[in-house]
């Protein structure tokens, strides 16, 4: 995610749905990294329900941004990373 995108999101969405989804996905990813798989799965299940309630545009933005945030500094993508929901 480019810093300008993050700043734009912070101005237009804070504390909106896309920001909340991204924060939740980071918590789920960190829980998985620390070995708390049950917690990570619970958060991912909650995020799936939350994502269902967003508009199509918000879903696309939330998935893209959370994916980019999770990959920051890691190449290639870690195998544990998964998107919890996508209609594409």
PDB file of N, CA, C and O in Angstrom:
ATOM      1  N   UNK A   1       0.846  -1.162   0.000  1.00  0.00           N
ATOM      2  CA  UNK A   1       0.000   0.000   0.000  1.00  0.00           C
ATOM      3  C   UNK A   1       0.892   1.225   0.000  1.00  0.00           C
ATOM      4  O   UNK A   1       1.831   1.328   0.790  1.00  0.00           O
ATOM      5  N   UNK A   2       0.592   2.140  -0.883  1.00  0.00           N
ATOM      6  CA  UNK A   2       1.346   3.383  -0.945  1.00  0.00           C
ATOM      7  C   UNK A   2       0.931   4.265   0.225  1.00  0.00           C
ATOM      8  O   UNK A   2      -0.220   4.226   0.661  1.00  0.00           O
ATOM      9  N   UNK A   3       1.864   5.056   0.728  1.00  0.00           N
ATOM     10  CA  UNK A   3       1.542   5.906   1.875  1.00  0.00           C
ATOM     11  C   UNK A   3       0.441   6.896   1.539  1.00  0.00           C
ATOM     12  O   UNK A   3      -0.349   7.259   2.411  1.00  0.00           O
ATOM     13  N   UNK A   4       0.374   7.336   0.295  1.00  0.00           N
ATOM     14  CA  UNK A   4      -0.700   8.259  -0.083  1.00  0.00           C
ATOM     15  C   UNK A   4      -2.055   7.564  -0.034  1.00  0.00           C
ATOM     16  O   UNK A   4      -3.054   8.176   0.344  1.00  0.00           O
ATOM     17  N   UNK A   5      -2.096   6.281  -0.415  1.00  0.00           N
ATOM     18  CA  UNK A   5      -3.347   5.524  -0.327  1.00  0.00           C
ATOM     19  C   UNK A   5      -3.784   5.377   1.118  1.00  0.00           C
ATOM     20  O   UNK A   5      -4.960   5.538   1.442  1.00  0.00           O
ATOM     21  N   UNK A   6      -2.816   5.065   1.998  1.00  0.00           N
ATOM     22  CA  UNK A   6      -3.131   4.898   3.405  1.00  0.00           C
ATOM     23  C   UNK A   6      -3.651   6.197   4.003  1.00  0.00           C
ATOM     24  O   UNK A   6      -4.629   6.191   4.752  1.00  0.00           O
ATOM     25  N   UNK A   7      -3.002   7.311   3.676  1.00  0.00           N
ATOM     26  CA  UNK A   7      -3.435   8.609   4.183  1.00  0.00           C
ATOM     27  C   UNK A   7      -4.821   8.959   3.655  1.00  0.00           C
ATOM     28  O   UNK A   7      -5.649   9.501   4.388  1.00  0.00           O
ATOM     29  N   UNK A   8      -5.074   8.651   2.388  1.00  0.00           N
ATOM     30  CA  UNK A   8      -6.384   8.908   1.803  1.00  0.00           C
ATOM     31  C   UNK A   8      -7.453   8.069   2.488  1.00  0.00           C
ATOM     32  O   UNK A   8      -8.539   8.566   2.787  1.00  0.00           O
ATOM     33  N   UNK A   9      -7.148   6.798   2.737  1.00  0.00           N
ATOM     34  CA  UNK A   9      -8.085   5.922   3.427  1.00  0.00           C
ATOM     35  C   UNK A   9      -8.352   6.442   4.829  1.00  0.00           C
ATOM     36  O   UNK A   9      -9.494   6.443   5.289  1.00  0.00           O
ATOM     37  N   UNK A  10      -7.307   6.881   5.503  1.00  0.00           N
ATOM     38  CA  UNK A  10      -7.461   7.394   6.854  1.00  0.00           C
ATOM     39  C   UNK A  10      -8.384   8.608   6.887  1.00  0.00           C
ATOM     40  O   UNK A  10      -9.155   8.774   7.833  1.00  0.00           O
ATOM     41  N   UNK A  11      -8.312   9.454   5.865  1.00  0.00           N
ATOM     42  CA  UNK A  11      -9.166  10.647   5.830  1.00  0.00           C
ATOM     43  C   UNK A  11     -10.600  10.313   5.442  1.00  0.00           C
ATOM     44  O   UNK A  11     -11.536  10.880   6.005  1.00  0.00           O
ATOM     45  N   UNK A  12     -10.788   9.400   4.489  1.00  0.00           N
ATOM     46  CA  UNK A  12     -12.124   9.156   3.956  1.00  0.00           C
ATOM     47  C   UNK A  12     -12.873   8.049   4.660  1.00  0.00           C
ATOM     48  O   UNK A  12     -14.104   8.046   4.641  1.00  0.00           O
ATOM     49  N   UNK A  13     -12.180   7.102   5.285  1.00  0.00           N
ATOM     50  CA  UNK A  13     -12.844   5.929   5.830  1.00  0.00           C
ATOM     51  C   UNK A  13     -12.779   5.850   7.349  1.00  0.00           C
ATOM     52  O   UNK A  13     -13.559   5.121   7.962  1.00  0.00           O
ATOM     53  N   UNK A  14     -11.865   6.587   7.964  1.00  0.00           N
ATOM     54  CA  UNK A  14     -11.658   6.440   9.396  1.00  0.00           C
ATOM     55  C   UNK A  14     -12.869   6.918  10.176  1.00  0.00           C
ATOM     56  O   UNK A  14     -13.398   7.983   9.857  1.00  0.00           O
ATOM     57  N   UNK A  15     -13.325   6.206  11.156  1.00  0.00           N
ATOM     58  CA  UNK A  15     -12.975   4.819  11.476  1.00  0.00           C
ATOM     59  C   UNK A  15     -13.927   3.859  10.765  1.00  0.00           C
ATOM     60  O   UNK A  15     -14.662   3.114  11.413  1.00  0.00           O
ATOM     61  N   UNK A  16     -13.911   3.880   9.478  1.00  0.00           N
ATOM     62  CA  UNK A  16     -14.878   3.150   8.674  1.00  0.00           C
ATOM     63  C   UNK A  16     -14.628   1.671   8.536  1.00  0.00           C
ATOM     64  O   UNK A  16     -13.707   1.099   9.119  1.00  0.00           O
ATOM     65  N   UNK A  17     -15.482   1.083   7.743  1.00  0.00           N
ATOM     66  CA  UNK A  17     -15.526  -0.361   7.598  1.00  0.00           C
ATOM     67  C   UNK A  17     -14.244  -0.943   7.011  1.00  0.00           C
ATOM     68  O   UNK A  17     -13.769  -1.979   7.476  1.00  0.00           O
ATOM     69  N   UNK A  18     -13.684  -0.297   6.006  1.00  0.00           N
ATOM     70  CA  UNK A  18     -12.469  -0.824   5.376  1.00  0.00           C
ATOM     71  C   UNK A  18     -11.314  -0.808   6.373  1.00  0.00           C
ATOM     72  O   UNK A  18     -10.549  -1.770   6.449  1.00  0.00           O
ATOM     73  N   UNK A  19     -11.183   0.260   7.127  1.00  0.00           N
ATOM     74  CA  UNK A  19     -10.126   0.347   8.140  1.00  0.00           C
ATOM     75  C   UNK A  19     -10.295  -0.733   9.199  1.00  0.00           C
ATOM     76  O   UNK A  19      -9.322  -1.368   9.603  1.00  0.00           O
ATOM     77  N   UNK A  20     -11.530  -0.941   9.649  1.00  0.00           N
ATOM     78  CA  UNK A  20     -11.784  -1.965  10.659  1.00  0.00           C
ATOM     79  C   UNK A  20     -11.453  -3.353  10.133  1.00  0.00           C
ATOM     80  O   UNK A  20     -10.866  -4.169  10.843  1.00  0.00           O
ATOM     81  N   UNK A  21     -11.829  -3.618   8.890  1.00  0.00           N
ATOM     82  CA  UNK A  21     -11.519  -4.915   8.295  1.00  0.00           C
ATOM     83  C   UNK A  21     -10.007  -5.124   8.233  1.00  0.00           C
ATOM     84  O   UNK A  21      -9.510  -6.193   8.587  1.00  0.00           O
ATOM     85  N   UNK A  22      -9.279  -4.106   7.785  1.00  0.00           N
ATOM     86  CA  UNK A  22      -7.821  -4.219   7.671  1.00  0.00           C
ATOM     87  C   UNK A  22      -7.176  -4.464   9.033  1.00  0.00           C
ATOM     88  O   UNK A  22      -6.273  -5.292   9.150  1.00  0.00           O
ATOM     89  N   UNK A  23      -7.630  -3.754  10.058  1.00  0.00           N
ATOM     90  CA  UNK A  23      -7.075  -3.962  11.391  1.00  0.00           C
ATOM     91  C   UNK A  23      -7.370  -5.371  11.884  1.00  0.00           C
ATOM     92  O   UNK A  23      -6.501  -6.028  12.457  1.00  0.00           O
ATOM     93  N   UNK A  24      -8.596  -5.835  11.662  1.00  0.00           N
ATOM     94  CA  UNK A  24      -8.958  -7.194  12.074  1.00  0.00           C
ATOM     95  C   UNK A  24      -8.141  -8.252  11.369  1.00  0.00           C
ATOM     96  O   UNK A  24      -7.737  -9.242  11.979  1.00  0.00           O
ATOM     97  N   UNK A  25      -7.896  -8.048  10.085  1.00  0.00           N
ATOM     98  CA  UNK A  25      -7.108  -9.038   9.340  1.00  0.00           C
ATOM     99  C   UNK A  25      -5.663  -9.069   9.821  1.00  0.00           C
ATOM    100  O   UNK A  25      -5.034 -10.127   9.833  1.00  0.00           O
ATOM    101  N   UNK A  26      -5.134  -7.915  10.215  1.00  0.00           N
ATOM    102  CA  UNK A  26      -3.772  -7.888  10.766  1.00  0.00           C
ATOM    103  C   UNK A  26      -3.703  -8.626  12.101  1.00  0.00           C
ATOM    104  O   UNK A  26      -2.730  -9.327  12.379  1.00  0.00           O
ATOM    105  N   UNK A  27      -4.739  -8.467  12.923  1.00  0.00           N
ATOM    106  CA  UNK A  27      -4.781  -9.176  14.206  1.00  0.00           C
ATOM    107  C   UNK A  27      -4.865 -10.684  13.970  1.00  0.00           C
ATOM    108  O   UNK A  27      -4.185 -11.459  14.644  1.00  0.00           O
ATOM    109  N   UNK A  28      -5.698 -11.100  13.014  1.00  0.00           N
ATOM    110  CA  UNK A  28      -5.817 -12.529  12.693  1.00  0.00           C
ATOM    111  C   UNK A  28      -4.490 -13.084  12.190  1.00  0.00           C
ATOM    112  O   UNK A  28      -4.093 -14.183  12.576  1.00  0.00           O
ATOM    113  N   UNK A  29      -3.810 -12.344  11.345  1.00  0.00           N
ATOM    114  CA  UNK A  29      -2.519 -12.785  10.819  1.00  0.00           C
ATOM    115  C   UNK A  29      -1.494 -12.910  11.937  1.00  0.00           C
ATOM    116  O   UNK A  29      -0.736 -13.879  11.981  1.00  0.00           O
ATOM    117  N   UNK A  30      -1.466 -11.940  12.836  1.00  0.00           N
ATOM    118  CA  UNK A  30      -0.510 -11.993  13.947  1.00  0.00           C
ATOM    119  C   UNK A  30      -0.834 -13.149  14.887  1.00  0.00           C
ATOM    120  O   UNK A  30       0.078 -13.811  15.384  1.00  0.00           O
ATOM    121  N   UNK A  31      -2.105 -13.399  15.136  1.00  0.00           N
ATOM    122  CA  UNK A  31      -2.494 -14.532  15.984  1.00  0.00           C
ATOM    123  C   UNK A  31      -2.011 -15.845  15.373  1.00  0.00           C
ATOM    124  O   UNK A  31      -1.522 -16.721  16.086  1.00  0.00           O
ATOM    125  N   UNK A  32      -2.148 -15.978  14.065  1.00  0.00           N
ATOM    126  CA  UNK A  32      -1.678 -17.190  13.382  1.00  0.00           C
ATOM    127  C   UNK A  32      -0.161 -17.313  13.488  1.00  0.00           C
ATOM    128  O   UNK A  32       0.363 -18.407  13.699  1.00  0.00           O
ATOM    129  N   UNK A  33       0.536 -16.202  13.344  1.00  0.00           N
ATOM    130  CA  UNK A  33       2.007 -16.221  13.452  1.00  0.00           C
ATOM    131  C   UNK A  33       2.461 -16.670  14.836  1.00  0.00           C
ATOM    132  O   UNK A  33       3.477 -17.348  14.983  1.00  0.00           O
ATOM    133  N   UNK A  34       1.690 -16.280  15.846  1.00  0.00           N
ATOM    134  CA  UNK A  34       2.049 -16.609  17.231  1.00  0.00           C
ATOM    135  C   UNK A  34       1.567 -17.999  17.644  1.00  0.00           C
ATOM    136  O   UNK A  34       1.790 -18.420  18.779  1.00  0.00           O
ATOM    137  N   UNK A  35       0.911 -18.709  16.733  1.00  0.00           N
ATOM    138  CA  UNK A  35       0.472 -20.069  17.027  1.00  0.00           C
ATOM    139  C   UNK A  35      -0.910 -20.191  17.636  1.00  0.00           C
ATOM    140  O   UNK A  35      -1.289 -21.266  18.101  1.00  0.00           O
ATOM    141  N   UNK A  36      -1.664 -19.113  17.642  1.00  0.00           N
ATOM    142  CA  UNK A  36      -3.018 -19.123  18.197  1.00  0.00           C
ATOM    143  C   UNK A  36      -4.021 -19.342  17.065  1.00  0.00           C
ATOM    144  O   UNK A  36      -4.781 -18.443  16.706  1.00  0.00           O
ATOM    145  N   UNK A  37      -4.008 -20.553  16.513  1.00  0.00           N
ATOM    146  CA  UNK A  37      -4.811 -20.836  15.322  1.00  0.00           C
ATOM    147  C   UNK A  37      -6.312 -20.747  15.589  1.00  0.00           C
ATOM    148  O   UNK A  37      -7.064 -20.301  14.722  1.00  0.00           O
ATOM    149  N   UNK A  38      -6.756 -21.159  16.760  1.00  0.00           N
ATOM    150  CA  UNK A  38      -8.177 -21.063  17.093  1.00  0.00           C
ATOM    151  C   UNK A  38      -8.657 -19.620  17.081  1.00  0.00           C
ATOM    152  O   UNK A  38      -9.718 -19.313  16.537  1.00  0.00           O
ATOM    153  N   UNK A  39      -7.875 -18.744  17.680  1.00  0.00           N
ATOM    154  CA  UNK A  39      -8.207 -17.321  17.693  1.00  0.00           C
ATOM    155  C   UNK A  39      -8.194 -16.759  16.281  1.00  0.00           C
ATOM    156  O   UNK A  39      -9.092 -16.009  15.898  1.00  0.00           O
ATOM    157  N   UNK A  40      -7.179 -17.121  15.509  1.00  0.00           N
ATOM    158  CA  UNK A  40      -7.081 -16.629  14.131  1.00  0.00           C
ATOM    159  C   UNK A  40      -8.295 -17.062  13.313  1.00  0.00           C
ATOM    160  O   UNK A  40      -8.854 -16.260  12.565  1.00  0.00           O
ATOM    161  N   UNK A  41      -8.707 -18.319  13.449  1.00  0.00           N
ATOM    162  CA  UNK A  41      -9.880 -18.804  12.705  1.00  0.00           C
ATOM    163  C   UNK A  41     -11.159 -18.099  13.152  1.00  0.00           C
ATOM    164  O   UNK A  41     -12.021 -17.791  12.328  1.00  0.00           O
ATOM    165  N   UNK A  42     -11.283 -17.845  14.444  1.00  0.00           N
ATOM    166  CA  UNK A  42     -12.466 -17.135  14.946  1.00  0.00           C
ATOM    167  C   UNK A  42     -12.541 -15.719  14.385  1.00  0.00           C
ATOM    168  O   UNK A  42     -13.608 -15.261  13.976  1.00  0.00           O
ATOM    169  N   UNK A  43     -11.419 -15.040  14.371  1.00  0.00           N
ATOM    170  CA  UNK A  43     -11.379 -13.681  13.822  1.00  0.00           C
ATOM    171  C   UNK A  43     -11.696 -13.711  12.335  1.00  0.00           C
ATOM    172  O   UNK A  43     -12.449 -12.868  11.846  1.00  0.00           O
ATOM    173  N   UNK A  44     -11.126 -14.678  11.606  1.00  0.00           N
ATOM    174  CA  UNK A  44     -11.400 -14.783  10.172  1.00  0.00           C
ATOM    175  C   UNK A  44     -12.878 -15.050   9.904  1.00  0.00           C
ATOM    176  O   UNK A  44     -13.440 -14.517   8.947  1.00  0.00           O
ATOM    177  N   UNK A  45     -13.511 -15.868  10.740  1.00  0.00           N
ATOM    178  CA  UNK A  45     -14.951 -16.126  10.580  1.00  0.00           C
ATOM    179  C   UNK A  45     -15.758 -14.855  10.804  1.00  0.00           C
ATOM    180  O   UNK A  45     -16.697 -14.563  10.064  1.00  0.00           O
ATOM    181  N   UNK A  46     -15.383 -14.105  11.833  1.00  0.00           N
ATOM    182  CA  UNK A  46     -16.073 -12.841  12.097  1.00  0.00           C
ATOM    183  C   UNK A  46     -15.849 -11.855  10.957  1.00  0.00           C
ATOM    184  O   UNK A  46     -16.767 -11.131  10.571  1.00  0.00           O
ATOM    185  N   UNK A  47     -14.638 -11.824  10.418  1.00  0.00           N
ATOM    186  CA  UNK A  47     -14.340 -10.925   9.304  1.00  0.00           C
ATOM    187  C   UNK A  47     -15.142 -11.291   8.064  1.00  0.00           C
ATOM    188  O   UNK A  47     -15.551 -10.412   7.305  1.00  0.00           O
ATOM    189  N   UNK A  48     -15.368 -12.576   7.856  1.00  0.00           N
ATOM    190  CA  UNK A  48     -16.157 -12.996   6.704  1.00  0.00           C
ATOM    191  C   UNK A  48     -17.577 -12.443   6.804  1.00  0.00           C
ATOM    192  O   UNK A  48     -18.116 -11.934   5.821  1.00  0.00           O
ATOM    193  N   UNK A  49     -18.183 -12.540   7.985  1.00  0.00           N
ATOM    194  CA  UNK A  49     -19.517 -11.983   8.180  1.00  0.00           C
ATOM    195  C   UNK A  49     -19.532 -10.475   8.032  1.00  0.00           C
ATOM    196  O   UNK A  49     -20.460  -9.907   7.455  1.00  0.00           O
ATOM    197  N   UNK A  50     -18.508  -9.834   8.551  1.00  0.00           N
ATOM    198  CA  UNK A  50     -18.398  -8.383   8.448  1.00  0.00           C
ATOM    199  C   UNK A  50     -18.267  -7.962   6.992  1.00  0.00           C
ATOM    200  O   UNK A  50     -18.915  -7.012   6.552  1.00  0.00           O
ATOM    201  N   UNK A  51     -17.428  -8.672   6.248  1.00  0.00           N
ATOM    202  CA  UNK A  51     -17.191  -8.366   4.841  1.00  0.00           C
ATOM    203  C   UNK A  51     -18.458  -8.544   4.011  1.00  0.00           C
ATOM    204  O   UNK A  51     -18.690  -7.808   3.052  1.00  0.00           O
ATOM    205  N   UNK A  52     -19.268  -9.516   4.384  1.00  0.00           N
ATOM    206  CA  UNK A  52     -20.544  -9.747   3.690  1.00  0.00           C
ATOM    207  C   UNK A  52     -21.443  -8.513   3.711  1.00  0.00           C
ATOM    208  O   UNK A  52     -22.202  -8.275   2.772  1.00  0.00           O
ATOM    209  N   UNK A  53     -21.354  -7.739   4.777  1.00  0.00           N
ATOM    210  CA  UNK A  53     -22.207  -6.571   4.925  1.00  0.00           C
ATOM    211  C   UNK A  53     -21.709  -5.320   4.225  1.00  0.00           C
ATOM    212  O   UNK A  53     -22.395  -4.299   4.218  1.00  0.00           O
ATOM    213  N   UNK A  54     -20.524  -5.389   3.637  1.00  0.00           N
ATOM    214  CA  UNK A  54     -19.964  -4.222   2.954  1.00  0.00           C
ATOM    215  C   UNK A  54     -20.432  -4.163   1.506  1.00  0.00           C
ATOM    216  O   UNK A  54     -20.857  -5.166   0.933  1.00  0.00           O
ATOM    217  N   UNK A  55     -20.348  -2.983   0.936  1.00  0.00           N
ATOM    218  CA  UNK A  55     -20.652  -2.838  -0.489  1.00  0.00           C
ATOM    219  C   UNK A  55     -19.568  -3.535  -1.300  1.00  0.00           C
ATOM    220  O   UNK A  55     -18.489  -3.839  -0.791  1.00  0.00           O
ATOM    221  N   UNK A  56     -19.869  -3.782  -2.558  1.00  0.00           N
ATOM    222  CA  UNK A  56     -18.915  -4.459  -3.446  1.00  0.00           C
ATOM    223  C   UNK A  56     -17.596  -3.681  -3.525  1.00  0.00           C
ATOM    224  O   UNK A  56     -16.518  -4.274  -3.480  1.00  0.00           O
ATOM    225  N   UNK A  57     -17.686  -2.377  -3.641  1.00  0.00           N
ATOM    226  CA  UNK A  57     -16.486  -1.538  -3.717  1.00  0.00           C
ATOM    227  C   UNK A  57     -15.677  -1.621  -2.425  1.00  0.00           C
ATOM    228  O   UNK A  57     -14.452  -1.733  -2.465  1.00  0.00           O
ATOM    229  N   UNK A  58     -16.354  -1.567  -1.287  1.00  0.00           N
ATOM    230  CA  UNK A  58     -15.665  -1.671  -0.001  1.00  0.00           C
ATOM    231  C   UNK A  58     -15.009  -3.041   0.159  1.00  0.00           C
ATOM    232  O   UNK A  58     -13.901  -3.145   0.686  1.00  0.00           O
ATOM    233  N   UNK A  59     -15.697  -4.094  -0.298  1.00  0.00           N
ATOM    234  CA  UNK A  59     -15.122  -5.436  -0.222  1.00  0.00           C
ATOM    235  C   UNK A  59     -13.820  -5.508  -1.005  1.00  0.00           C
ATOM    236  O   UNK A  59     -12.808  -6.003  -0.508  1.00  0.00           O
ATOM    237  N   UNK A  60     -13.858  -5.011  -2.224  1.00  0.00           N
ATOM    238  CA  UNK A  60     -12.664  -5.059  -3.066  1.00  0.00           C
ATOM    239  C   UNK A  60     -11.524  -4.267  -2.439  1.00  0.00           C
ATOM    240  O   UNK A  60     -10.381  -4.724  -2.422  1.00  0.00           O
ATOM    241  N   UNK A  61     -11.833  -3.084  -1.925  1.00  0.00           N
ATOM    242  CA  UNK A  61     -10.806  -2.245  -1.315  1.00  0.00           C
ATOM    243  C   UNK A  61     -10.257  -2.897  -0.043  1.00  0.00           C
ATOM    244  O   UNK A  61      -9.046  -2.905   0.178  1.00  0.00           O
ATOM    245  N   UNK A  62     -11.140  -3.437   0.784  1.00  0.00           N
ATOM    246  CA  UNK A  62     -10.706  -4.064   2.031  1.00  0.00           C
ATOM    247  C   UNK A  62      -9.812  -5.267   1.770  1.00  0.00           C
ATOM    248  O   UNK A  62      -8.778  -5.425   2.419  1.00  0.00           O
ATOM    249  N   UNK A  63     -10.201  -6.113   0.828  1.00  0.00           N
ATOM    250  CA  UNK A  63      -9.396  -7.297   0.516  1.00  0.00           C
ATOM    251  C   UNK A  63      -8.039  -6.916  -0.061  1.00  0.00           C
ATOM    252  O   UNK A  63      -7.013  -7.481   0.318  1.00  0.00           O
ATOM    253  N   UNK A  64      -8.041  -5.957  -0.978  1.00  0.00           N
ATOM    254  CA  UNK A  64      -6.781  -5.542  -1.597  1.00  0.00           C
ATOM    255  C   UNK A  64      -5.838  -4.921  -0.574  1.00  0.00           C
ATOM    256  O   UNK A  64      -4.659  -5.269  -0.517  1.00  0.00           O
ATOM    257  N   UNK A  65      -6.361  -4.002   0.232  1.00  0.00           N
ATOM    258  CA  UNK A  65      -5.506  -3.318   1.200  1.00  0.00           C
ATOM    259  C   UNK A  65      -5.011  -4.258   2.290  1.00  0.00           C
ATOM    260  O   UNK A  65      -3.847  -4.185   2.686  1.00  0.00           O
ATOM    261  N   UNK A  66      -5.878  -5.142   2.783  1.00  0.00           N
ATOM    262  CA  UNK A  66      -5.440  -6.059   3.836  1.00  0.00           C
ATOM    263  C   UNK A  66      -4.387  -7.024   3.304  1.00  0.00           C
ATOM    264  O   UNK A  66      -3.454  -7.384   4.022  1.00  0.00           O
ATOM    265  N   UNK A  67      -4.532  -7.440   2.057  1.00  0.00           N
ATOM    266  CA  UNK A  67      -3.543  -8.320   1.432  1.00  0.00           C
ATOM    267  C   UNK A  67      -2.198  -7.604   1.311  1.00  0.00           C
ATOM    268  O   UNK A  67      -1.155  -8.166   1.646  1.00  0.00           O
ATOM    269  N   UNK A  68      -2.231  -6.368   0.834  1.00  0.00           N
ATOM    270  CA  UNK A  68      -0.993  -5.596   0.690  1.00  0.00           C
ATOM    271  C   UNK A  68      -0.337  -5.327   2.043  1.00  0.00           C
ATOM    272  O   UNK A  68       0.887  -5.365   2.162  1.00  0.00           O
ATOM    273  N   UNK A  69      -1.150  -5.056   3.054  1.00  0.00           N
ATOM    274  CA  UNK A  69      -0.600  -4.806   4.384  1.00  0.00           C
ATOM    275  C   UNK A  69       0.054  -6.069   4.942  1.00  0.00           C
ATOM    276  O   UNK A  69       1.114  -5.997   5.564  1.00  0.00           O
ATOM    277  N   UNK A  70      -0.572  -7.217   4.722  1.00  0.00           N
ATOM    278  CA  UNK A  70      -0.027  -8.473   5.230  1.00  0.00           C
ATOM    279  C   UNK A  70       1.276  -8.844   4.534  1.00  0.00           C
ATOM    280  O   UNK A  70       2.139  -9.487   5.132  1.00  0.00           O
ATOM    281  N   UNK A  71       1.422  -8.445   3.282  1.00  0.00           N
ATOM    282  CA  UNK A  71       2.622  -8.779   2.518  1.00  0.00           C
ATOM    283  C   UNK A  71       3.761  -7.798   2.717  1.00  0.00           C
ATOM    284  O   UNK A  71       4.884  -8.064   2.289  1.00  0.00           O
ATOM    285  N   UNK A  72       3.499  -6.692   3.344  1.00  0.00           N
ATOM    286  CA  UNK A  72       4.504  -5.641   3.468  1.00  0.00           C
ATOM    287  C   UNK A  72       5.819  -6.212   3.991  1.00  0.00           C
ATOM    288  O   UNK A  72       5.900  -6.727   5.106  1.00  0.00           O
ATOM    289  N   UNK A  73       6.830  -6.104   3.161  1.00  0.00           N
ATOM    290  CA  UNK A  73       8.152  -6.552   3.555  1.00  0.00           C
ATOM    291  C   UNK A  73       8.404  -8.037   3.388  1.00  0.00           C
ATOM    292  O   UNK A  73       9.502  -8.505   3.688  1.00  0.00           O
ATOM    293  N   UNK A  74       7.419  -8.796   2.915  1.00  0.00           N
ATOM    294  CA  UNK A  74       7.601 -10.232   2.747  1.00  0.00           C
ATOM    295  C   UNK A  74       7.460 -10.605   1.285  1.00  0.00           C
ATOM    296  O   UNK A  74       6.448 -10.309   0.650  1.00  0.00           O
ATOM    297  N   UNK A  75       8.484 -11.257   0.759  1.00  0.00           N
ATOM    298  CA  UNK A  75       8.439 -11.695  -0.635  1.00  0.00           C
ATOM    299  C   UNK A  75       9.081 -13.063  -0.713  1.00  0.00           C
ATOM    300  O   UNK A  75      10.241 -13.185  -0.320  1.00  0.00           O
ATOM    301  N   UNK A  76       8.437 -14.070  -1.175  1.00  0.00           N
ATOM    302  CA  UNK A  76       7.077 -14.119  -1.713  1.00  0.00           C
ATOM    303  C   UNK A  76       6.030 -14.156  -0.603  1.00  0.00           C
ATOM    304  O   UNK A  76       6.358 -14.146   0.584  1.00  0.00           O
ATOM    305  N   UNK A  77       4.796 -14.199  -1.004  1.00  0.00           N
ATOM    306  CA  UNK A  77       3.692 -14.209  -0.047  1.00  0.00           C
ATOM    307  C   UNK A  77       3.803 -15.424   0.876  1.00  0.00           C
ATOM    308  O   UNK A  77       4.092 -16.529   0.416  1.00  0.00           O
ATOM    309  N   UNK A  78       3.574 -15.223   2.170  1.00  0.00           N
ATOM    310  CA  UNK A  78       3.615 -16.357   3.085  1.00  0.00           C
ATOM    311  C   UNK A  78       2.467 -17.327   2.783  1.00  0.00           C
ATOM    312  O   UNK A  78       1.359 -16.887   2.474  1.00  0.00           O
ATOM    313  N   UNK A  79       2.713 -18.630   2.867  1.00  0.00           N
ATOM    314  CA  UNK A  79       1.675 -19.595   2.515  1.00  0.00           C
ATOM    315  C   UNK A  79       0.465 -19.562   3.436  1.00  0.00           C
ATOM    316  O   UNK A  79      -0.620 -19.985   3.036  1.00  0.00           O
ATOM    317  N   UNK A  80       0.627 -19.067   4.668  1.00  0.00           N
ATOM    318  CA  UNK A  80      -0.493 -19.055   5.611  1.00  0.00           C
ATOM    319  C   UNK A  80      -1.517 -17.967   5.278  1.00  0.00           C
ATOM    320  O   UNK A  80      -2.642 -17.989   5.778  1.00  0.00           O
ATOM    321  N   UNK A  81      -1.115 -17.016   4.429  1.00  0.00           N
ATOM    322  CA  UNK A  81      -2.002 -15.907   4.117  1.00  0.00           C
ATOM    323  C   UNK A  81      -3.154 -16.380   3.249  1.00  0.00           C
ATOM    324  O   UNK A  81      -2.945 -17.043   2.233  1.00  0.00           O
ATOM    325  N   UNK A  82      -4.367 -16.039   3.652  1.00  0.00           N
ATOM    326  CA  UNK A  82      -5.513 -16.374   2.815  1.00  0.00           C
ATOM    327  C   UNK A  82      -6.523 -15.249   2.907  1.00  0.00           C
ATOM    328  O   UNK A  82      -6.639 -14.578   3.932  1.00  0.00           O
ATOM    329  N   UNK A  83      -7.239 -15.057   1.836  1.00  0.00           N
ATOM    330  CA  UNK A  83      -8.317 -14.087   1.842  1.00  0.00           C
ATOM    331  C   UNK A  83      -9.546 -14.805   2.360  1.00  0.00           C
ATOM    332  O   UNK A  83      -9.835 -15.927   1.943  1.00  0.00           O
ATOM    333  N   UNK A  84     -10.269 -14.171   3.263  1.00  0.00           N
ATOM    334  CA  UNK A  84     -11.390 -14.868   3.881  1.00  0.00           C
ATOM    335  C   UNK A  84     -12.632 -14.856   3.010  1.00  0.00           C
ATOM    336  O   UNK A  84     -13.551 -15.643   3.238  1.00  0.00           O
ATOM    337  N   UNK A  85     -12.679 -13.994   2.033  1.00  0.00           N
ATOM    338  CA  UNK A  85     -13.894 -13.914   1.232  1.00  0.00           C
ATOM    339  C   UNK A  85     -13.613 -13.173  -0.054  1.00  0.00           C
ATOM    340  O   UNK A  85     -12.932 -12.147  -0.052  1.00  0.00           O
ATOM    341  N   UNK A  86     -14.128 -13.679  -1.137  1.00  0.00           N
ATOM    342  CA  UNK A  86     -14.037 -12.969  -2.403  1.00  0.00           C
ATOM    343  C   UNK A  86     -15.060 -13.527  -3.367  1.00  0.00           C
ATOM    344  O   UNK A  86     -15.230 -14.743  -3.463  1.00  0.00           O
ATOM    345  N   UNK A  87     -15.734 -12.661  -4.070  1.00  0.00           N
ATOM    346  CA  UNK A  87     -16.715 -13.101  -5.063  1.00  0.00           C
ATOM    347  C   UNK A  87     -16.096 -13.213  -6.436  1.00  0.00           C
ATOM    348  O   UNK A  87     -16.733 -13.727  -7.356  1.00  0.00           O
ATOM    349  N   UNK A  88     -14.863 -12.743  -6.602  1.00  0.00           N
ATOM    350  CA  UNK A  88     -14.201 -12.786  -7.908  1.00  0.00           C
ATOM    351  C   UNK A  88     -13.609 -14.144  -8.182  1.00  0.00           C
ATOM    352  O   UNK A  88     -13.014 -14.357  -9.238  1.00  0.00           O
TER     353      UNK A  88
END
